[in-house]
Amino acid sequence: MGCRGIHVTGHTACLAHLTDADRDAYLAGLVPGSDIDHRGTPFTGPLVSALLDALRDPATGHPRLGLALFGSATFEGGTTFESATFQAAVFDRATFQGVTSFASTTFHHRAVFYSATFQDGATFNSATFEGGVTFESATFQAAVFDRATFRNDAAFDRAIFHCDAGFESAIFHGTAEFGWTTFRSDAGFASTTFRSDARFGSATFHGDAGFEQAVFERLARLGPLVCAERVVLSGAVFDGPVTLSFAARRLECRRARWSSTAELRLRYATVDFAHAVLEHPLTIAAEAEPFVLPDGLPVAEHILARDARVRIASLQGVDAAHLVLADVDLSGSLFTGTVHLDQLRMEGACSFGTAPSGMHWRTWPPVRFTQRRILAEERHWRASQPTAAGGWTVALSGSGHVGPAQLAPVYRALRKAFEDGKNEPGAADFYYGEMEMRRHDRTGTTPAERRLLHGYWLLSGYGLRASRALGWLVAAMIVTIVLLMGFGLPKDAPKQEATGTVPPGGGKVTFEIDKADPQNPTKDRFTGKRFEKALNVTLNSVVFRSSNNDLTTVGTYIEMASRVTEPVLLGLAVLAVRNRVKR
């Protein structure tokens, strides 16, 4: 099979197959910064050295290349592009001033681009590195390593990528070293396979870090890394136990698969975990302090905002039986569609959103929402209602058309999760939310049940608002006192009367003792003495006791009604207090 190498200009053979005299003449004609095209050429170590010597800049002592095309070339010996420089530094650097292409190139032995500088686009797509490669401290304007194969270790430590860096569908058989690497734009690792460890300790991404559909076969730790935009792990597969440490603006793990235990230690991030597949326990935890490297130095986070809270955006479609959340903000999280939500474990200070406080005059009659923890979906649903009060958040993209029928089971499951965690007061808010959704559900709740729930809410806030129940109790007692003073207490205590008939001529006399019906006074109904007596009757009725006071017929019925309603209201107030303090 013939040589595929590009012919040297003016000759009928590639650089490797020129005669010694022609090769020497060609190399002698090169100057630093010359454009070269040696695509498909088979290189040996001595031939590479001779080429670089011809391009060496006498001012710096290091090679300087212009346009450099090595696509489909093969490098049989050890290949080194080190010890060339573009700017003054401790180590010399190779400089590629023009477009550089190593597309489909095969390096049979180790390739070294130590401290090299690529001033224009560098293409290594579909390249094969059989013996490992070193790009330590290299500088790239833009770089493409799509579908490249790294059969040994690949070192990119302290490299700088000024524009996009692409590693899509690349395969790393050995360790991938990206420690202290800086990506000043987007970095794409979509569909990349990491068959060994991938080290991104203290790597910095100023744009997106995309790991969509990536496969991590034996990854033990990823990070700590810093990303000013998104870390995208959607569709990624983690085959072994792993710890991920990210300080990022957003983390997307939609449909990611975790085949073993995992721990996500995060800062700043808003996490989208929708439809992720968890086969073993997984923990999402917020780090209170900056990550610390093995050498004891903290990871620099200056490219991120100051608020380091970790927020969960969505858990829809996740099987929460294996999920643990620690110290995260759930105020904007979407829960509808989460499986086994009642088995979700929440540790530390996991916070939820709250209902808008204060009196709202936007609707009539004015409404005042009691302070309680709520779900983001309830916020969106209430904001979508025509009579929505102010303070509710408008629907977010992706929240769907969720209503009370879908939210009631979610509140119920979270209530059970809190109860199983022995947090009864915390569960109370979710019980309130469940009852609210049932009260507003016009599809799954019958009208009679809705009216009953409305009354339960109105009287005591579903047995959770002690102040409301006590308010109604006080109001009922005042009404009872007023009614008794006006209609229930007689003007005078009725006296017993004895009546009988004396037989003519003497004999046995029979008397009938009777008491006249109490009569309402015609004036002076609201006096201090009558108030005291009415208060005594009312207080006794609260605790199911008879006052033993004479009452009119109307007063007797008033007392009977009071002895039914007021103890119920007192019981609701006691129940509300108990639900808030019990353990």
C-alpha positions in Angstrom: 0.0 0.0 0.0 1.4 3.4 -1.0 2.2 6.3 1.3 -0.7 8.6 2.0 1.6 11.5 3.0 1.2 14.9 1.4 3.9 15.6 -1.1 6.4 18.2 -0.3 6.0 21.2 -2.6 8.1 20.7 -5.8 8.6 17.0 -5.1 6.7 13.7 -5.7 7.1 12.3 -2.2 6.2 13.1 1.4 8.8 14.4 3.9 9.5 10.9 5.2 10.2 9.5 1.7 12.3 12.3 0.3 15.9 11.6 -0.5 18.3 12.9 2.1 19.5 15.6 -0.1 16.0 16.8 -1.0 14.9 16.6 2.7 17.9 18.7 3.8 17.2 21.2 1.1 13.5 21.5 2.1 14.4 21.9 5.8 17.0 24.4 5.0 14.4 26.5 3.3 12.2 26.7 6.4 12.2 29.7 8.7 10.5 30.2 12.1 6.8 30.7 11.6 6.7 28.9 8.2 3.5 27.1 7.2 3.8 23.4 6.9 1.6 20.7 5.6 2.5 17.1 6.4 -0.8 15.4 6.5 -0.6 11.6 6.4 3.1 11.6 6.8 4.7 8.8 8.9 7.1 10.5 11.4 9.9 9.0 13.4 11.6 10.7 16.4 14.7 11.9 14.4 12.5 13.3 11.6 10.4 15.3 14.1 13.5 16.6 15.7 14.9 17.7 12.4 11.7 19.5 11.5 11.5 21.3 14.8 15.2 22.3 14.5 14.5 23.9 11.2 11.7 26.0 12.7 13.6 27.0 15.8 13.5 30.8 16.5 17.1 32.0 17.1 15.8 34.7 19.4 14.2 32.3 21.8 15.8 29.0 20.9 12.4 27.3 20.5 10.4 26.2 17.5 7.8 28.6 16.1 5.2 27.2 13.6 2.7 29.0 11.4 0.0 26.9 9.8 0.6 23.4 11.0 -1.3 20.5 9.3 -0.5 17.0 10.6 -3.9 15.4 10.0 -3.8 11.6 9.6 -0.1 11.5 10.3 1.5 8.8 12.3 4.3 9.3 14.9 6.2 6.1 15.4 8.8 7.2 17.9 8.5 9.3 21.0 7.2 12.6 19.9 8.1 15.8 21.8 6.9 19.4 21.1 8.5 20.7 24.3 11.2 23.2 25.0 9.9 25.8 22.6 8.8 29.1 23.8 6.5 32.0 22.8 6.7 34.1 25.9 9.3 34.3 28.7 8.6 31.6 31.3 10.3 29.1 33.5 9.8 26.4 31.0 10.2 26.7 27.3 7.1 26.5 25.1 6.3 25.4 21.6 4.3 28.0 19.6 1.7 27.3 16.9 0.8 30.6 15.4 -1.7 29.5 12.8 -4.4 26.8 12.5 -3.1 23.5 13.9 -4.5 20.2 12.9 -3.7 16.8 14.3 -7.0 15.3 13.2 -7.0 11.5 12.9 -3.3 11.5 13.8 -1.9 8.4 15.6 0.8 8.7 18.3 2.2 5.2 18.9 4.4 6.5 21.8 4.0 9.2 24.3 3.4 12.7 22.9 4.5 15.7 24.8 3.1 19.2 24.2 4.4 20.6 27.5 3.8 24.4 27.8 2.9 24.6 24.1 0.9 27.6 22.9 -1.8 27.3 20.2 -2.6 30.9 19.1 -5.3 29.7 16.7 -7.6 26.8 16.6 -6.1 23.4 17.4 -7.8 20.3 16.2 -7.1 16.8 17.6 -10.4 15.2 16.7 -10.3 11.4 16.2 -6.6 11.4 17.2 -5.2 8.4 18.9 -2.7 8.7 21.7 -1.3 5.2 22.3 1.4 6.0 24.8 -0.2 8.9 26.7 0.0 12.6 26.2 1.1 15.7 28.1 -0.5 19.1 27.6 0.6 20.4 31.0 0.6 24.2 31.2 -0.4 24.4 27.5 -2.3 27.4 26.2 -5.1 27.0 23.7 -7.1 29.6 21.9 -9.6 26.9 20.9 -9.2 23.2 21.0 -11.2 20.2 19.6 -10.5 16.7 20.9 -13.8 15.2 19.7 -13.7 11.4 19.3 -10.0 11.3 20.4 -8.8 8.1 22.1 -6.4 8.4 25.0 -5.1 4.8 25.7 -2.9 5.9 28.5 -2.8 8.8 30.9 -3.7 12.3 29.5 -2.3 15.3 31.4 -3.9 18.7 30.9 -2.9 20.1 34.3 -2.7 23.9 34.5 -3.6 24.2 30.8 -5.6 27.2 29.7 -8.4 27.1 27.1 -9.3 30.7 26.1 -12.2 29.7 23.8 -14.4 26.6 23.6 -12.8 23.2 24.4 -14.4 20.1 22.9 -13.9 16.5 24.1 -17.2 15.1 22.8 -17.2 11.3 22.4 -13.6 11.1 23.5 -12.4 8.0 25.4 -9.9 8.2 28.3 -8.6 4.7 29.1 -6.1 6.0 31.6 -6.3 8.8 34.1 -7.5 12.2 32.8 -5.7 14.9 34.6 -7.3 18.4 34.5 -6.1 19.7 37.8 -5.9 23.5 38.0 -7.0 23.7 34.4 -8.8 26.9 33.3 -11.6 26.9 30.8 -12.4 30.5 30.0 -15.4 29.5 27.8 -17.5 26.4 27.4 -16.0 23.0 27.8 -17.8 20.0 26.2 -17.3 16.4 27.4 -20.6 15.1 26.0 -20.7 11.3 25.5 -17.1 11.1 26.7 -16.1 7.8 28.4 -13.8 7.9 31.4 -12.7 4.3 32.1 -10.3 5.3 34.9 -10.1 8.3 37.2 -10.9 11.9 36.1 -9.2 14.5 38.2 -10.6 18.0 38.0 -9.3 19.3 41.3 -9.5 23.1 41.4 -10.4 23.2 37.7 -12.2 26.5 36.8 -14.9 26.8 34.1 -16.0 30.3 33.2 -18.6 28.9 30.9 -20.6 25.7 30.8 -19.0 22.3 31.7 -21.0 19.8 29.7 -20.8 16.1 30.6 -24.1 15.1 28.9 -24.3 11.3 28.3 -20.7 10.9 29.7 -19.8 7.5 31.2 -17.7 7.3 34.4 -16.7 3.7 34.9 -14.3 3.9 37.8 -14.5 7.4 39.0 -13.9 7.9 42.8 -14.0 11.7 43.0 -14.9 14.5 40.6 -13.7 17.9 41.8 -13.7 20.1 43.7 -14.2 22.3 40.6 -15.6 25.8 40.1 -18.0 26.6 37.3 -19.5 30.1 36.8 -22.3 28.7 34.7 -23.7 25.2 34.4 -22.3 21.8 35.1 -24.4 19.5 32.9 -24.5 15.8 33.9 -27.8 15.1 32.2 -27.9 11.5 30.9 -24.5 10.7 32.5 -23.8 7.3 33.9 -21.8 6.6 37.1 -20.9 3.0 37.5 -19.1 3.1 40.8 -19.2 4.9 44.2 -18.4 8.6 43.6 -18.1 11.9 45.4 -18.8 15.0 43.4 -17.7 18.4 44.7 -18.9 21.4 42.7 -19.1 25.1 43.3 -21.3 26.1 40.4 -24.2 28.3 39.5 -26.3 25.5 38.2 -26.1 21.6 38.2 -28.2 19.7 35.8 -28.6 15.9 36.4 -31.7 15.2 34.4 -32.0 11.4 33.7 -28.5 10.8 35.1 -28.0 7.2 36.3 -26.2 6.4 39.5 -25.5 2.7 39.7 -23.7 2.9 43.1 -23.6 5.1 46.2 -22.9 8.7 45.6 -22.5 12.0 47.4 -22.9 15.5 45.9 -21.2 18.2 48.0 -22.3 21.5 46.5 -22.0 25.3 46.9 -24.0 28.0 45.1 -25.7 25.5 42.8 -29.3 25.3 41.7 -29.8 21.6 41.1 -32.1 20.1 38.5 -32.4 16.4 39.4 -35.5 15.6 37.4 -35.9 11.9 36.4 -32.5 10.9 37.7 -32.2 7.1 38.3 -30.9 6.2 41.8 -30.1 2.5 42.4 -28.3 3.1 45.7 -28.4 5.8 48.4 -27.4 9.3 47.2 -26.9 12.4 49.2 -27.1 16.0 48.1 -25.6 18.2 50.7 -24.6 21.9 50.9 -21.1 22.8 52.0 -21.0 25.7 54.5 -17.3 26.5 53.8 -15.3 26.6 50.6 -13.8 23.3 49.5 -10.3 22.6 50.6 -7.7 20.9 48.4 -5.4 18.1 49.7 -2.6 20.7 50.2 -4.9 22.6 52.7 -5.6 25.5 50.4 -9.2 26.6 49.8 -10.6 26.5 46.3 -10.9 30.0 44.8 -14.6 30.9 44.2 -14.3 34.5 43.1 -16.1 34.0 39.8 -19.3 33.0 41.6 -21.9 35.1 43.4 -21.9 35.6 47.1 -24.9 33.6 48.0 -23.5 30.0 48.5 -26.9 28.4 49.3 -27.7 25.2 47.4 -31.2 25.2 45.9 -33.1 22.2 44.5 -35.0 23.1 41.3 -36.7 19.8 40.6 -37.0 16.2 41.9 -39.7 15.2 39.4 -39.6 11.6 38.4 -37.0 10.6 41.0 -37.4 7.6 43.3 -36.8 9.4 46.6 -36.5 6.1 48.6 -32.6 6.4 48.2 -32.3 10.2 48.4 -31.0 12.2 51.3 -31.1 16.0 51.3 -29.0 18.0 53.8 -29.0 21.8 54.4 -30.6 22.6 51.0 -33.1 25.2 49.9 -36.3 23.6 48.7 -38.4 26.7 48.3 -38.3 26.5 44.5 -38.3 22.7 44.1 -40.9 20.9 42.0 -42.0 17.6 43.7 -45.0 16.4 41.6 -44.2 13.1 40.0 -41.6 12.1 42.6 -41.8 8.4 43.5 -41.7 7.3 47.2 -41.6 10.9 48.4 -42.8 9.8 51.8 -39.4 8.0 52.2 -37.3 11.1 51.4 -34.9 11.9 54.2 -34.1 15.5 55.1 -31.2 16.3 57.4 -30.0 19.6 58.8 -31.7 22.9 57.8 -33.7 22.1 54.7 -35.9 25.1 54.1 -39.2 25.5 52.1 -41.0 28.5 50.7 -43.5 30.4 52.8 -46.9 31.8 52.1 -47.0 35.6 51.5 -47.5 37.3 54.9 -49.7 40.3 55.8 -53.1 41.4 54.7 -53.9 41.4 51.0 -56.5 43.8 49.8 -56.4 42.8 46.1 -59.4 40.6 46.5 -62.7 41.1 48.3 -63.1 40.2 51.0 -59.4 40.9 51.9 -57.4 37.8 52.8 -54.6 37.1 55.2 -52.5 34.0 54.7 -51.1 32.4 57.8 -47.3 31.7 57.9 -46.5 28.2 56.8 -44.2 26.2 54.6 -45.5 25.6 51.1 -44.4 24.0 47.9 -43.4 25.9 44.8 -46.2 24.2 42.8 -48.8 25.7 45.2 -47.3 29.1 44.6 -47.6 28.7 40.8 -51.1 27.4 41.0 -52.3 30.2 43.3 -50.7 32.8 41.1 -52.6 31.4 38.0 -56.0 31.9 39.7 -58.1 34.8 38.5 -58.6 36.0 42.0 -55.1 35.5 43.2 -53.8 37.7 46.0 -50.5 39.5 45.7 -47.3 37.8 46.7 -47.6 34.5 44.8 -45.0 33.6 42.3 -46.0 33.2 38.7 -45.6 29.8 37.1 -42.2 28.7 36.1 -41.3 27.0 32.8 -41.5 23.2 33.4 -43.8 23.4 36.4 -46.7 22.1 34.3 -50.4 22.4 34.9 -50.4 21.2 38.5 -53.5 21.8 40.6 -54.9 20.8 44.0 -55.7 17.2 42.9 -52.0 16.6 42.1 -50.6 18.6 45.1 -52.7 17.0 47.9 -50.8 13.6 47.6 -47.4 15.5 47.5 -48.2 17.3 50.7 -49.4 14.0 52.3 -46.2 12.2 51.4 -44.0 15.0 52.7 -46.1 15.1 55.9 -45.4 11.4 56.4 -41.7 11.9 55.7 -41.5 14.5 58.5 -43.6 12.3 60.8 -41.2 9.4 60.2 -38.4 11.7 61.1 -40.1 12.5 64.4 -40.6 16.1 63.4 -44.3 16.4 64.2 -44.4 20.3 64.3 -42.7 20.3 60.9 -45.3 17.9 59.5 -48.1 20.2 60.6 -47.5 22.7 57.8 -47.7 19.9 55.2 -50.9 18.6 56.8 -52.3 22.1 56.4 -51.2 22.2 52.8 -52.8 18.8 52.2 -56.1 20.0 53.7 -56.0 23.2 51.7 -55.5 21.3 48.4 -58.4 19.0 49.3 -60.6 22.0 50.1 -59.9 23.6 46.7 -60.0 20.3 44.7 -63.2 20.3 42.6 -62.5 17.0 40.9 -61.7 14.6 43.7 -63.5 16.1 46.6 -67.3 16.1 46.9 -69.2 19.4 47.5 -70.3 18.2 51.0 -66.7 17.3 51.9 -65.5 20.7 50.7 -68.1 22.5 52.8 -67.0 20.4 55.8 -63.4 21.2 55.2 -64.2 24.9 54.7 -65.8 25.0 58.1 -62.9 23.1 59.7 -60.5 25.7 58.1 -62.7 28.6 59.1 -63.0 27.6 62.8 -59.4 26.4 63.6 -57.2 26.2 60.5 -57.6 22.4 60.3 -56.9 22.1 64.0 -53.5 23.9 63.6 -54.4 27.6 64.3 -54.9 28.0 68.1 -55.4 31.7 67.8 -58.3 31.3 65.3 -60.0 28.7 67.5 -59.6 30.9 70.6 -60.9 33.9 68.7 -64.0 32.0 67.7 -64.4 30.7 71.3 -64.2 34.3 72.7 -66.6 35.5 70.1 -69.0 32.6 70.9 -68.8 33.4 74.6 -69.5 37.1 74.0 -72.5 36.2 71.8 -73.7 33.8 74.5 -73.3 36.4 77.2 -75.2 39.0 75.2 -78.0 36.6 74.4 -78.3 35.5 78.0 -78.4 39.1 79.2 -81.0 40.0 76.6 -83.2 37.0 76.6 -82.0 34.2 78.9 -81.9 35.6 82.4 -85.3 36.3 84.2 -85.9 39.7 85.8 -86.3 38.0 89.1 -85.6 34.5 90.4 -89.0 32.7 90.2 -90.4 31.9 93.6 -92.3 28.8 94.6 -96.0 29.1 95.1 -98.3 26.8 97.1 -101.9 26.4 96.1 -104.6 24.1 97.6 -108.3 23.7 98.6 -109.7 23.6 102.1 -112.6 21.2 102.3 -115.8 22.6 103.9 -116.0 21.7 107.5 -112.3 21.0 107.8 -110.3 17.9 106.9 -107.2 17.1 105.0 -105.7 20.0 102.9 -103.8 19.3 99.7 -101.2 21.9 98.4 -99.6 22.0 94.9 -96.2 23.7 94.9 -95.3 25.2 91.5 -92.8 27.7 90.1 -93.8 30.4 87.7 -92.0 30.5 84.3 -89.1 33.0 84.4 -89.9 36.3 82.7 -87.6 38.6 80.7 -87.3 42.0 82.1 -88.8 44.9 80.2 -85.9 47.2 81.0 -82.4 47.2 82.5 -81.3 44.0 80.8 -77.7 44.9 80.4 -76.5 45.6 84.0 -73.4 44.5 85.8 -75.2 42.0 88.0 -76.8 40.4 84.9 -73.4 40.4 83.1 -71.8 38.5 86.0 -74.6 35.9 86.0 -74.4 35.5 82.2 -70.6 35.2 82.4 -71.0 32.5 85.1 -73.4 30.5 82.9 -71.2 30.9 79.8 -68.0 29.8 81.6 -69.7 26.8 83.0 -71.0 25.8 79.6 -67.4 25.8 78.2 -66.5 22.9 80.4 -69.8 21.0 80.1 -71.1 22.1 83.6 -74.5 23.3 84.5 -74.6 26.8 86.1 -77.7 25.9 88.3 -79.1 29.3 87.5 -82.7 29.9 86.6 -83.0 30.7 82.9 -85.9 31.6 80.7 -86.9 29.1 78.1 -84.9 30.9 75.5 -81.9 31.0 77.9 -82.1 27.2 78.4 -81.7 26.7 74.6 -78.9 29.3 74.5 -77.1 27.4 77.2 -77.5 24.1 75.5 -76.1 25.5 72.3 -73.2 27.0 74.2 -72.4 23.7 75.9 -72.1 22.1 72.5 -70.2 24.7 70.5 -67.8 26.3 73.0 -66.2 23.1 74.3 -65.6 22.1 70.7 -63.8 25.3 70.0 -61.8 25.0 73.2 -60.8 21.5 72.1 -59.7 22.7 68.7 -57.5 25.3 70.3 -55.9 22.7 72.6 -55.4 20.4 69.6 -53.7 23.2 67.6 -51.3 23.9 70.4 -50.5 20.2 70.8 -49.9 19.8 67.1 -47.3 22.6 67.2 -45.3 21.4 70.2 -45.6 17.6 70.3 -42.6 15.4 69.5 
